């Protein structure tokens, strides 16, 4: 029997869960998805998706961890041994995401150094692709390792290891800085942005509603996808975090707080992003459509270009990259903690040793993403982990618990311990609405992939980086499930 | 910025931040009640 770590307080748990949910996607994905899908009108399907899929599934993941006091695979094993593999699959997907997420954070370290003027190579827009990445012509041309990216990767894993090795008590302390700090910095960036010419026009593009988009199925699909990816669902993180709460801790209100904080941050981040994009468009005399980019291009090309044109550019730049780092680090270490919790529960190894092994492995695997072809592989793996990884896990969780284990048992426990009671609506969302939405997303992705190869990459690259990685994760998950039974844990 | 953009910004902001505020308030109240019970 082993002692289980505990959060120092409910506040620490909520901050950690909010930190996990709020990540780089809130800054560089949500505003662009909203802009491309009806502007302000997108917020309507987004809130509907939050209430009908995001929050119900979050309640499910929290309740599994809280009730069974184990990580995702252990909790699912306790529900039924047949479900354990879903948990390992989830941790495999999450771990893979952490391997390249740490690389993106490594780039942020490099750009932070640039902001202090210590590295001259990031002065122009092409610097990211040419100087930092050394981007080659395609995924088959590996090129050379980018040493600045590798150094950033090493710094990220060293930090993750330092935070995770001491368990959730240290995590609880770190998130007291890494959750409020990016919010404060983003407020300062927004104030800076709003004082620039063209900012209001940028905001108009973000917020002006196009209600005709609500009749388009794609808008609703994007809303469900955004909610699902943003809330850290399907990674096994939330179950692991909830397992460190004492039994009888609240579930539903914690889920509502986490979800509203995540959505509120994403909505707010859109103001900071589009005010600066409006400024950039006006300064360069181009339509805003020409400067709207999502993902790494926004953070490492468009935003640095805009900041270089501003008065007080170095200060704004430092604030922006510290925002990126603090946004990313708590999401990154939450994924690692979810995986480490699973390994520790199963193999009786210490937190420190599990964190060390995982960090070294993550660093070594991440090296592939620091090569000249790394960005292509990152893009392919990211697409498959999201569309065929997390979404499939969410669907299987709903089916396993909703249709086989039974929502009634979990609901009884949830209602015993929570500030808000869940009713029949939760059963309906878990058994019908969420699986249908996620199933629709999977079918839609498959249809799109049959129509057109993703990103116009060669088929072999999609087979290796996409289906190949998914297959390896499933095989490893099946192997781990078979290899050894779970040990029992006791309440701390 | 057109009035419809202002309306959307205020409406969505109200829903998200009021929702968050109410939930946090309930959590704080419950925590205090539990501490007093102890």
Interface residues (C-beta under 8 A of the other chain):
Chain A: X10 X14 X39 X40 X41 X43 X47 X200 X201 X203 X204 X207 X208 X209 X250 X253 X254 X256 X257 X260 X261 X263 X264 X267 X419 X420
Chain B: X1 X2 X4 X5 X6 X8 X9 X12 X13 X15 X16 X17 X19 X20 X23 X24 X26 X27 X30 X31
